[in-house]
């Protein structure tokens, strides 16, 4: 048992049952009107069932915006938030709403969007009446107003913080206070002031160029934030008030990371003012407004673990209210140490709870947790792509009401062939359901291709996916047979078989003669290459192999048929790859198709104009993709199913591997 994480902590009038917090994350689970529907409610209830002591609902707008976030701007919306509060309170979980206001003139932009809609309706009516001239006129008007609305939105996102009138700021403050009052009426426990976005922009020396009482000096820049706190306290005196304090940190090269919020020294001074103003709890976080979400939610290998902790530590020394820390706290042990060292009072596990919603319960039971990889593929990329978030390791995210591990109706003996990620997840789920599971793996270790995926720069953290199964499967009494080929005769002794036999690096499809060609898999497995290299295939494997070789000092070129490399890579990771490619002068030949290879010379064409391209290399690396392995299932007399790379025409990424393994085992 981890003692500190499970200790209660008092914040204002609230007592949190433990020190494990789910911080505000944009989920995309809300309904189109911003209400908390079943998907969203089920997600938060799952976290509460998992033992989480404190949940903050992210980005709740106090105004009617076009933003795809929760909204609470009208009394008619109170019941859905009451249902949320009542549901979470069943598990002794406290819930807060993070109130934010975007950095634009919401009523102004909204009015323009409404006018555009009215013009479209007028155009439709005119068309029904046969008046094509009027229809064309109204359509043109609608298009122009829409264009102007987006132009205003773009302008405001950069300048509203400096151009908003005092009257506009007062109106926004009144709306925030009214939202807090509605939250109190709904039985919500706390309000978190979103100290980034508009409020943080006003605090910022970088973004705030005002010359009135809200600009210039530290006192003026923080004035509005303190006024917001005061307005909330007056409107909803029974609520605990938390403040998300964004700190502009420093990168390794000394440059500043973030624009909104305050630099460290001012942040500490402001924390003292917040406490004096009656704020009950402070969450110290990374400042935003950089244009790259990777600066706020960094991917694996980019920054240190617990990277914002120094800022939290400094704030905690300056105030007596509880301080929460957030940012790459991966393990329970790391959270426990933070509390033991008194660097913070509460630990926020954000992405980590997408990977494993039972973190708090497992802290009590001693069961290992499934640790987040910080890959950003299912969560941050989804936020930026306006999709609902999920974790590549968790097949249940977003569908908690319908997708969960079902106890087996009849206990069976199950064989899993292949110990890659798909097979391992299938084994875990089958064992969790109560089945007796045996895994056959022909190599000397579990994990399959994950061991290759962990080799490129910044990717070693992906091995946590394998470490989890190394810990949990023995606890579930799963029998793992390494260095063992599964024979049909033996498999037929089981009640059912799950085939997870994986894939292999596919052969080159073009003519190859007298050339030194090796596969990307061989390179990542440790095969030494010499001289100049050309990587054929600019997908994820090819791009990562090219970066791996470039960092080893190899001269590398990469050839890709599409119009860009690494099309499936996380948008938070791509800037790091681009920077590395520029540093090591990795040549990129996009929209280039290889025709033939002879004597280590690659003959290709630039597809847009059919111009010939000739490349010479000492080593040619095949990264054109993988192909599923074939298992001779004709001799199997028991039910069987395929999962992972071998289950379809296309090989699977880690998310697909997890999901096929999960669902196959859950239906046995």
TORBA-154311 format. One record per residue (C-alpha): y, z, x; chain. Coordinates in steps of 0.02 Angstrom, whole numbers, plus 50000, padded with zeros to 5 digits. Layout:
<lumtors>
Y,Z,X,A
...
</lumtors>
This chain:
<lumtors>
50000,50000,50000,A
50176,49959,50059,A
50274,50115,50021,A
50458,50067,50038,A
50449,49907,49937,A
50377,50004,49791,A
50504,50145,49791,A
50626,50149,49645,A
50810,50124,49681,A
50963,50167,49578,A
51102,50039,49553,A
51241,50101,49443,A
51164,50163,49282,A
51003,50066,49313,A
50847,50126,49400,A
50743,49982,49467,A
50558,50027,49474,A
50539,49946,49645,A
50643,49856,49775,A
50573,49682,49745,A
50698,49562,49669,A
50689,49384,49607,A
50858,49310,49654,A
50951,49178,49552,A
50869,49007,49569,A
50907,48849,49473,A
50742,48814,49386,A
50773,48671,49265,A
50660,48759,49140,A
50798,48787,49013,A
50816,48682,48856,A
50939,48537,48852,A
51066,48647,48764,A
51052,48778,48900,A
50953,48903,48796,A
50804,49001,48859,A
50657,48911,48781,A
50470,48943,48794,A
50447,48864,48965,A
50587,48967,49040,A
50535,49126,48951,A
50354,49107,49007,A
50409,49083,49187,A
50513,49242,49191,A
50382,49340,49095,A
50253,49288,49226,A
50364,49362,49362,A
50383,49522,49263,A
50194,49531,49237,A
50179,49515,49425,A
50272,49678,49446,A
50445,49615,49493,A
50572,49755,49470,A
50731,49652,49449,A
50755,49471,49395,A
50919,49376,49401,A
50937,49222,49291,A
51032,49096,49395,A
51189,48995,49353,A
51224,49054,49176,A
51379,48960,49119,A
51507,49051,49010,A
51573,48883,48950,A
51497,48727,48874,A
51462,48617,49023,A
51361,48460,49055,A
51274,48553,49197,A
51085,48574,49173,A
51092,48764,49181,A
51074,48910,49060,A
51226,48940,48949,A
51296,49087,48853,A
51465,49037,48782,A
51439,49070,48596,A
51375,49216,48492,A
51243,49103,48415,A
51156,49101,48585,A
51136,49290,48594,A
50964,49297,48509,A
50875,49193,48643,A
50941,49309,48778,A
50889,49460,48675,A
50714,49388,48667,A
50717,49367,48857,A
50776,49547,48883,A
50651,49619,48760,A
50509,49521,48840,A
50546,49576,49018,A
50579,49755,48967,A
50398,49767,48908,A
50352,49766,49092,A
50490,49888,49145,A
50579,49742,49227,A
50769,49740,49228,A
50859,49575,49200,A
51030,49512,49252,A
51127,49355,49213,A
51216,49271,49357,A
51379,49211,49280,A
51457,49062,49366,A
51595,48940,49329,A
51588,48767,49409,A
51730,48703,49515,A
51805,48585,49389,A
51912,48583,49233,A
51770,48601,49110,A
51872,48582,48949,A
51966,48433,49022,A
51811,48340,49077,A
51722,48389,48917,A
51862,48319,48810,A
51852,48153,48902,A
51664,48144,48880,A
51686,48180,48695,A
51818,48044,48680,A
51700,47921,48764,A
51565,47969,48639,A
51682,47942,48493,A
51727,47770,48561,A
51542,47725,48572,A
51518,47780,48392,A
51668,47675,48340,A
51593,47526,48433,A
51427,47548,48343,A
51513,47558,48174,A
51618,47403,48209,A
51461,47309,48260,A
51375,47358,48097,A
51526,47291,48003,A
51518,47127,48099,A
51680,47158,48193,A
51623,47108,48367,A
51801,47104,48436,A
51831,47286,48389,A
51657,47333,48451,A
51693,47256,48620,A
51862,47344,48627,A
51786,47516,48589,A
51642,47488,48711,A
51765,47444,48848,A
51867,47599,48805,A
51712,47709,48811,A
51663,47640,48981,A
51838,47668,49051,A
51851,47847,48986,A
51678,47885,49057,A
51730,47814,49225,A
51891,47917,49221,A
51793,48074,49175,A
51678,48056,49325,A
51827,48019,49436,A
51911,48179,49376,A
51750,48276,49402,A
51734,48210,49581,A
51916,48252,49616,A
51903,48426,49540,A
51748,48471,49639,A
51854,48452,49795,A
52025,48509,49736,A
52014,48612,49574,A
52009,48776,49669,A
52181,48738,49740,A
52254,48646,49590,A
52197,48755,49444,A
52345,48839,49359,A
52356,49027,49340,A
52335,48999,49153,A
52173,48903,49182,A
52106,49040,49295,A
52152,49169,49164,A
52058,49070,49031,A
51905,49058,49142,A
51911,49245,49176,A
51921,49280,48990,A
51769,49168,48962,A
51670,49259,49095,A
51712,49428,49017,A
51661,49364,48845,A
51496,49302,48917,A
51464,49474,48991,A
51499,49554,48822,A
51372,49438,48740,A
51246,49482,48875,A
51273,49667,48839,A
51246,49634,48653,A
51082,49545,48695,A
51015,49695,48790,A
51033,49617,48961,A
51042,49752,49096,A
51163,49680,49223,A
51285,49544,49269,A
51283,49462,49439,A
51450,49385,49483,A
51417,49218,49568,A
51527,49247,49719,A
51506,49066,49772,A
51558,48913,49672,A
51733,48936,49596,A
51751,49120,49639,A
51689,49095,49816,A
51798,48941,49839,A
51950,49046,49797,A
51896,49174,49928,A
51877,49040,50061,A
52000,49004,50200,A
51922,48831,50213,A
51930,48777,50030,A
52076,48875,49957,A
52244,48791,49994,A
52345,48882,49860,A
52518,48953,49894,A
52527,49073,49746,A
52458,49248,49725,A
52279,49179,49738,A
52300,49091,49905,A
52340,49123,50087,A
52306,49301,50141,A
52139,49392,50129,A
52214,49501,49992,A
52267,49350,49890,A
52107,49250,49914,A
51998,49394,49853,A
52116,49443,49712,A
52035,49334,49579,A
51858,49395,49618,A
51914,49575,49597,A
52002,49529,49434,A
51840,49452,49372,A
51746,49612,49413,A
51877,49715,49320,A
51870,49600,49168,A
51680,49615,49159,A
51686,49805,49173,A
51812,49815,49033,A
51717,49694,48920,A
51542,49764,48952,A
51557,49941,49021,A
51372,49981,49001,A
51312,49841,49114,A
51269,49862,49297,A
51375,49742,49401,A
51302,49654,49551,A
51403,49539,49662,A
51327,49394,49758,A
51427,49399,49919,A
51419,49232,50011,A
51444,49245,50198,A
51491,49099,50309,A
51369,49118,50454,A
51361,49035,50624,A
51237,48904,50683,A
51154,48916,50853,A
51286,48800,50926,A
51427,48912,50864,A
51481,48800,50721,A
51510,48878,50550,A
51378,48862,50415,A
51454,48859,50241,A
51630,48841,50171,A
51638,48947,50015,A
51646,49135,50026,A
51701,49232,50179,A
51664,49242,50364,A
51567,49396,50419,A
51713,49510,50464,A
51809,49473,50305,A
51647,49487,50207,A
51621,49666,50262,A
51801,49709,50218,A
51780,49628,50048,A
51618,49723,50016,A
51717,49884,50031,A
51843,49821,49903,A
51702,49773,49786,A
51631,49948,49794,A
51803,50021,49760,A
51818,49903,49611,A
51660,49974,49535,A
51527,49848,49589,A
51358,49936,49584,A
51258,49821,49698,A
51291,49684,49824,A
51177,49539,49867,A
51221,49465,50036,A
51183,49279,50045,A
51224,49120,50139,A
51386,49033,50087,A
51373,48864,50002,A
51479,48706,49988,A
51410,48615,50138,A
51342,48461,50049,A
51166,48501,50109,A
51060,48627,50016,A
50962,48650,50176,A
51109,48750,50242,A
51087,48874,50099,A
50899,48863,50074,A
50836,48809,50247,A
50669,48723,50270,A
50530,48784,50383,A
50570,48793,50568,A
50758,48768,50549,A
50821,48947,50563,A
50746,49116,50605,A
50652,49221,50479,A
50765,49344,50385,A
50911,49240,50452,A
51048,49316,50344,A
50992,49494,50381,A
51127,49529,50513,A
51261,49500,50380,A
51170,49613,50256,A
51151,49747,50390,A
51337,49745,50426,A
51380,49758,50241,A
51257,49900,50213,A
51338,50001,50352,A
51506,49982,50265,A
51460,50028,50084,A
51360,50159,49992,A
51300,50049,49847,A
51130,49962,49862,A
51128,49802,49964,A
51003,49662,49935,A
50954,49535,50067,A
50888,49359,50038,A
50838,49214,50150,A
50669,49173,50228,A
50590,49342,50200,A
50413,49276,50196,A
50292,49420,50206,A
50278,49588,50123,A
50273,49667,50294,A
50441,49588,50338,A
50517,49658,50179,A
50444,49829,50213,A
50518,49831,50389,A
50690,49782,50325,A
50686,49933,50211,A
50613,50049,50342,A
50751,49998,50464,A
50879,50030,50326,A
50953,49856,50349,A
50951,49832,50161,A
50897,49925,50004,A
50822,49782,49904,A
50727,49626,49960,A
50744,49463,49865,A
50591,49349,49867,A
50649,49183,49795,A
50542,49035,49846,A
50407,49162,49888,A
50387,49207,49705,A
50365,49025,49659,A
50218,49026,49778,A
50152,49193,49717,A
50225,49282,49564,A
50113,49434,49594,A
50200,49492,49753,A
50245,49664,49685,A
50075,49699,49609,A
49990,49643,49770,A
50105,49756,49871,A
50027,49898,49772,A
49847,49836,49770,A
49837,49778,49950,A
49780,49601,49905,A
49856,49470,50020,A
49994,49363,49948,A
50007,49174,49955,A
50155,49156,50072,A
50288,49023,50047,A
50288,48879,50172,A
50476,48848,50157,A
50435,48663,50144,A
50567,48640,50006,A
50467,48497,49930,A
50431,48571,49760,A
50583,48682,49739,A
50742,48626,49827,A
50703,48441,49813,A
50673,48465,49627,A
50839,48553,49605,A
50930,48410,49690,A
50831,48282,49592,A
50868,48369,49425,A
50684,48407,49396,A
50608,48576,49357,A
50556,48672,49509,A
50381,48711,49566,A
50289,48762,49723,A
50169,48643,49808,A
50048,48790,49824,A
50055,48847,49642,A
49979,48741,49504,A
50050,48854,49368,A
50240,48840,49396,A
50331,48783,49242,A
50176,48792,49134,A
50139,48978,49141,A
50111,48985,48954,A
49967,48861,48957,A
49904,48853,49137,A
49821,49010,49204,A
49654,49058,49278,A
49529,49082,49136,A
49383,49204,49153,A
49218,49110,49155,A
49119,49111,48993,A
48959,49095,49095,A
48941,49142,49278,A
48883,48993,49381,A
48835,48954,49560,A
48962,48829,49625,A
48958,48724,49783,A
49118,48656,49859,A
49096,48517,49987,A
49243,48512,50106,A
49361,48650,50161,A
49525,48558,50157,A
49663,48626,50046,A
49591,48551,49886,A
49419,48623,49918,A
49489,48792,49967,A
49595,48805,49810,A
49447,48754,49703,A
49343,48890,49787,A
49479,49021,49758,A
49501,48980,49573,A
49314,48969,49540,A
49286,49138,49624,A
49434,49216,49532,A
49352,49161,49370,A
49194,49255,49418,A
49084,49115,49484,A
48977,49129,49642,A
49048,49004,49765,A
48984,48926,49926,A
49093,48810,50032,A
49016,48681,50150,A
49124,48620,50294,A
49059,48502,50428,A
49189,48554,50559,A
49208,48722,50643,A
49358,48783,50541,A
49435,48775,50369,A
49600,48689,50329,A
49565,48505,50355,A
49719,48397,50383,A
49836,48547,50377,A
49796,48575,50560,A
49864,48401,50599,A
50013,48423,50483,A
50061,48581,50579,A
50080,48492,50747,A
50248,48398,50728,A
50414,48486,50762,A
50458,48631,50647,A
50294,48613,50551,A
50187,48755,50619,A
50230,48865,50470,A
50124,48756,50358,A
49973,48845,50433,A
50014,48990,50318,A
49927,48887,50184,A
49764,48901,50282,A
49791,49082,50333,A
49798,49132,50150,A
49625,49061,50115,A
49557,49139,50274,A
49609,49307,50203,A
49577,49288,50016,A
49410,49196,50011,A
49312,49333,50100,A
49391,49459,49982,A
49324,49354,49838,A
49151,49348,49918,A
49157,49161,49943,A
49020,49105,50063,A
49090,48982,50191,A
48965,48880,50292,A
49051,48799,50442,A
48974,48662,50550,A
48866,48619,50400,A
48838,48450,50318,A
48803,48468,50133,A
48640,48382,50084,A
48606,48324,49906,A
48441,48417,49899,A
48528,48583,49932,A
48677,48543,49820,A
48560,48509,49675,A
48512,48693,49677,A
48685,48738,49612,A
48750,48731,49434,A
48897,48619,49481,A
48972,48537,49635,A
49154,48506,49681,A
49174,48366,49808,A
49326,48384,49921,A
49272,48271,50063,A
49448,48213,50108,A
49508,48053,50189,A
49519,47963,50354,A
49653,47864,50446,A
49634,47686,50378,A
49605,47537,50492,A
49745,47416,50532,A
49745,47273,50404,A
49813,47140,50523,A
49723,47049,50667,A
49715,47154,50826,A
49659,47087,50995,A
49648,47168,51166,A
49772,47307,51126,A
49782,47495,51151,A
49783,47560,50972,A
49757,47742,50926,A
49777,47830,50759,A
49915,47953,50716,A
49779,48078,50675,A
49709,48063,50852,A
49882,48089,50927,A
49916,48243,50821,A
49743,48308,50865,A
49794,48309,51048,A
49755,48135,51118,A
49875,48099,51262,A
49976,47938,51256,A
50072,47860,51398,A
50216,47741,51421,A
50314,47668,51276,A
50243,47688,51100,A
50266,47595,50938,A
50219,47689,50780,A
50163,47574,50640,A
50208,47654,50474,A
50363,47755,50436,A
50292,47867,50301,A
50284,48055,50326,A
50141,48049,50451,A
50218,47908,50551,A
50390,47986,50555,A
50324,48156,50606,A
50212,48078,50739,A
50361,47982,50808,A
50466,48140,50816,A
50323,48236,50896,A
50306,48105,51034,A
50494,48088,51058,A
50508,48275,51090,A
50372,48257,51221,A
50481,48132,51313,A
50392,47974,51256,A
50497,47819,51220,A
50461,47784,51036,A
50495,47647,50909,A
50443,47654,50727,A
50405,47507,50613,A
50413,47522,50423,A
50399,47391,50285,A
50509,47487,50163,A
50698,47500,50177,A
50694,47677,50247,A
50578,47793,50339,A
50503,47954,50273,A
50541,47910,50092,A
50446,48062,50030,A
50521,48189,50149,A
50626,48334,50087,A
50812,48299,50081,A
50840,48461,50175,A
50724,48407,50315,A
50785,48227,50337,A
50950,48276,50420,A
50849,48369,50553,A
50738,48217,50584,A
50887,48099,50591,A
50973,48212,50716,A
50816,48220,50823,A
50791,48031,50816,A
50970,48004,50872,A
50952,48128,51014,A
50793,48045,51079,A
50848,47866,51039,A
50702,47827,50926,A
50718,47644,50875,A
50687,47607,50690,A
50631,47438,50626,A
50639,47448,50436,A
50596,47309,50315,A
50482,47245,50452,A
50306,47181,50423,A
50178,47171,50563,A
50085,47005,50566,A
49972,47023,50717,A
49943,47122,50876,A
49883,47045,51038,A
49888,47107,51217,A
49993,47255,51162,A
50126,47140,51089,A
50169,47164,50905,A
50221,47007,50812,A
50317,47049,50654,A
50449,46982,50535,A
50606,47058,50464,A
50565,47032,50280,A
50741,47004,50207,A
50773,46851,50315,A
50600,46813,50387,A
50673,46831,50563,A
50539,46857,50695,A
50524,47027,50780,A
50425,47053,50941,A
50388,47225,51010,A
50292,47272,51167,A
50209,47440,51190,A
50090,47530,51306,A
50018,47621,51155,A
50018,47567,50974,A
49997,47707,50847,A
49921,47671,50678,A
50007,47776,50545,A
49989,47654,50401,A
49904,47781,50290,A
49737,47857,50247,A
49589,47807,50143,A
49473,47919,50045,A
49304,47967,50115,A
49152,47913,50016,A
49016,48037,49971,A
48845,47973,49920,A
48838,48056,49751,A
48694,47950,49684,A
48569,48083,49733,A
48660,48224,49643,A
48572,48281,49485,A
48697,48418,49439,A
48875,48397,49368,A
49003,48355,49502,A
49188,48315,49514,A
49303,48251,49651,A
49464,48338,49704,A
49601,48306,49832,A
49610,48151,49941,A
49444,48083,49882,A
49480,48101,49696,A
49585,47945,49665,A
49639,47777,49733,A
49785,47857,49825,A
49760,48002,49944,A
49843,48165,49893,A
49988,48265,49961,A
49969,48454,49970,A
50037,48480,49794,A
49913,48357,49719,A
49771,48429,49821,A
49809,48604,49757,A
49823,48547,49578,A
49665,48443,49573,A
49567,48585,49653,A
49641,48714,49535,A
49610,48617,49375,A
49435,48561,49421,A
49381,48740,49458,A
49469,48809,49305,A
49370,48694,49190,A
49196,48733,49257,A
</lumtors>
